[in-house]
Amino acid sequence: MKKILLCKETDERETRTALIPDDVKRLTAMGFEITAVKGTGAKSGFSDEDYEKAGAKLASSNEEGLKGKDIVLRILKPESVKGIEKGALHLSYLDPFNEKKLLGEMAKAGIQAVSLEMIPRTTLAQKMDVQSSQTSLAGYTAVVNAAARLPKILPMMVTPSGTINPARVFVIGVGVAGLQAIATAKRLGARVDAFDTRPVVEEQVKSLGASFVKIDLGEMGQTDQGYAKELTPEQVKKQQEAQAKVCERSDIVITTAKVFGRKAPRLIGKDVLDRMKPGAVVVDMAVSTGGNVEGSKLYEEVVRDNGVIIMSGDMLERQVPYDASKMLSGNFTAFLTHFYDKEKKELAVNLDDEIMKGCLLTKDGEIIHERFK
Ligand code: NAD
């Protein structure tokens, strides 16, 4: 397995590419043969010429390029399995909890489908972790977007004309996105509060110079993969009440609270939004999985009657496609390198490897992953 197709993303909103020319060069030197579909890097700052210079051949479309390729790289799940060779290793996000039909079709077509979201969160796999690489950029962008929309500045300013107090930012959910949001807001000079249901987070929040909002919700914790456990409805209610006061005094609220494979908890309701300051900005980064904020809309900005702005916080990494592609490309390259058999000079799908076992969902006509069988 060494013939790689780098697809062009077909969703108009997608701005990133799965592989940048520097990594094409690296992988080609190892022995991979890479074909890039024309225009793959057009929105992220990489021309077809850059890919050719790096050693890639060009194809004029995904359909044409798929012929004879045993490895397919793309970011978003395929629209259809048509044209993908039997036995090919297909790497992309797959949204496997919601895409049972697609998984079945991929299995039936004999494709070996890797789901990027299922790459295990181990130290060894960290460099392949697309969730982390993209989400941290999104956390940064959420704060930059909110700051640009806020009718205030973030830092304190003492001038002969008067003193401006620092803006207050509240980050709910301190995983990868939340940590980056805190760090960005601090760099811009804001006063930052944060909360997460995983108690281990308190130290991390403090080390970034932010305050941890203490809410006693009884038993909370995390899974062995570091994800939050789902709260009971009573716990969510208690959290909503305790957070309300912090929301009211905040200029920016960034919500990132997610529970892996489940609907996101609703944390800010209409009653709290009604009491927030006019012009305050809320960014809902869980908007695509149910939303932490009542009334948030995917890809849309909502301006409420009281002047509070709710921004969609989904896929914000697409606003920084140059860096987002660079990091994604690093993740794909790390994966391909890890499974490269130096003697055979090709990629080997090794199911004894914990990483492959964790993220390969279909093989030999079947769904093989325990969680999706
Ligand atoms: P995520 O996107 O699933 O969730 C975002 C955050 O929301 C999490 O911190 C979660 O605890 C929090 N949350 C859930 N319900 C909440 C609620 N009701 N109120 C407030 N917060 C709530 O999580 P993530 O960003 O992917 O990361 C989770 C953890 O995994 C982090 O500690 C991260 O550092 C760790 N991680 C480890 C690795 C690795 O070891 N390779 C890689 C990536 C992330």
Residues whose N, C-alpha, C, O or C-beta is under 5 A from the ligand:
A	BS01	NAD	R121 T122 T123 Q126 D129 S132 I172 G173 V174 G175 V176 A177 F195 D196 T197 R198 Q225 G226 Y227 A228 T256 A257 K258 V259 F260 P265
